[in-house]
Amino acid sequence: MMKVLMLNGSANQNGTTFAALSEIGRTLEQEGIGYEIFQMGGGAVRDCIGCGQCSEKGCIFGDDDRKMPQEGENTGNGTISLVNEFVSKAKAADGFVFGTPVYYAHPSGRVLSFLDRVFYSSGRNFAFKPGASVAVARRGGTSSSLEVLDKYFGISQMPVVGSTYWNMVYGRKGEEAVLDAEGMQTMRNLARNMAWMLKCFEAGREKGIALPKAERESRTNFIR
Ligand SMILES: Cc1cc2nc3c(=O)[nH]c(=O)nc-3n(C[C@H](O)[C@H](O)[C@H](O)COP(=O)(O)O)c2cc1C
């Protein structure tokens, strides 16, 4: 069964982002597509420092901590690399949805720290697989947040899945999100479009349509 890997870019495991992604998941299942919602949790997430030490094994840093910090607890010494765990699931996934709450009119800092490391170390694993981003907010900043997340797709040879509106849901909390009828409808239509695209790609593979070969020779840094 084909599968869509979704990322909940909120520390809130059962909030608005989760409500939006869950609606997508339910519809995907109706379309015969499996899904998983990957929870980042509330622990510390390291950012990318451009060290260039990414390898076949992925990002070298393993000090993310997915636990929700308890009062007075130091969570800075976790051993699970959230990034590499996500990448290993991404290799097996057929499509992606990246969900974020809006923080000051941009995606949450933690989702950007996370995705920078995912794509810098392992972006090749996403090529030719469809992606969609989803932004949730109480009131403003969804369009600018979606623009930022959509950038990961464009540079990674990923077809972008659209819906009947931009992929946004409004609410301060999860229980408000489900009251956003148009937002939820947008999520369901997005899921149907994702399912349709995945089935078309599968049919293409079965017909023997080869993946395009990318040129990589020219990289201009503007200082020559
Ligand atoms: C630090 C911070 C900044 C926020 N900035 C915005 C904002 O710019 N626009 C907005 O509409 N909501 C803003 N919110 C509200 C959240 O986007 C909103 O409550 C969202 O539903 C939370 O999603 P979640 O439950 O998945 O975490 C902000 C919340 C926080 C914690």
PDBQT file of the ligand as one rigid body, heavy atoms in Angstrom, charges set to zero:
ROOT
HETATM    1  C1  LIG A 301       4.861  31.884  19.541  1.00  0.00    +0.000 C 
HETATM    2  C2  LIG A 301       3.522  31.897  18.866  1.00  0.00    +0.000 A 
HETATM    3  C3  LIG A 301       3.300  32.764  17.816  1.00  0.00    +0.000 A 
HETATM    4  C4  LIG A 301       2.062  32.768  17.154  1.00  0.00    +0.000 A 
HETATM    5  N1  LIG A 301       1.897  33.599  16.081  1.00  0.00    +0.000 NA
HETATM    6  C5  LIG A 301       0.726  33.590  15.412  1.00  0.00    +0.000 A 
HETATM    7  C6  LIG A 301       0.537  34.414  14.265  1.00  0.00    +0.000 A 
HETATM    8  O1  LIG A 301       1.440  35.108  13.790  1.00  0.00    +0.000 OA
HETATM    9  N2  LIG A 301      -0.679  34.362  13.653  1.00  0.00    +0.000 N 
HETATM   10  C7  LIG A 301      -1.714  33.610  14.126  1.00  0.00    +0.000 A 
HETATM   11  O2  LIG A 301      -2.781  33.639  13.556  1.00  0.00    +0.000 OA
HETATM   12  N3  LIG A 301      -1.560  32.784  15.185  1.00  0.00    +0.000 NA
HETATM   13  C8  LIG A 301      -0.361  32.760  15.836  1.00  0.00    +0.000 A 
HETATM   14  N4  LIG A 301      -0.178  31.891  16.905  1.00  0.00    +0.000 N 
HETATM   15  C9  LIG A 301      -1.284  30.969  17.259  1.00  0.00    +0.000 C 
HETATM   16  C10 LIG A 301      -1.098  29.580  16.637  1.00  0.00    +0.000 C 
HETATM   17  O3  LIG A 301      -0.721  29.623  15.289  1.00  0.00    +0.000 OA
HETATM   18  C11 LIG A 301      -2.408  28.790  16.723  1.00  0.00    +0.000 C 
HETATM   19  O4  LIG A 301      -2.843  28.733  18.060  1.00  0.00    +0.000 OA
HETATM   20  C12 LIG A 301      -2.298  27.395  16.160  1.00  0.00    +0.000 C 
HETATM   21  O5  LIG A 301      -3.596  26.868  16.038  1.00  0.00    +0.000 OA
HETATM   22  C13 LIG A 301      -1.468  26.458  17.020  1.00  0.00    +0.000 C 
HETATM   23  O6  LIG A 301      -1.367  25.196  16.382  1.00  0.00    +0.000 OA
HETATM   24  P1  LIG A 301      -1.026  23.845  17.197  1.00  0.00    +0.000 P 
HETATM   25  O7  LIG A 301      -2.193  23.599  18.105  1.00  0.00    +0.000 OA
HETATM   26  O8  LIG A 301      -0.883  22.783  16.183  1.00  0.00    +0.000 OA
HETATM   27  O9  LIG A 301       0.240  24.122  17.942  1.00  0.00    +0.000 OA
HETATM   28  C14 LIG A 301       1.029  31.886  17.572  1.00  0.00    +0.000 A 
HETATM   29  C15 LIG A 301       1.268  31.001  18.636  1.00  0.00    +0.000 A 
HETATM   30  C16 LIG A 301       2.504  31.008  19.275  1.00  0.00    +0.000 A 
HETATM   31  C17 LIG A 301       2.755  30.009  20.397  1.00  0.00    +0.000 C 
ENDROOT
TORSDOF 0
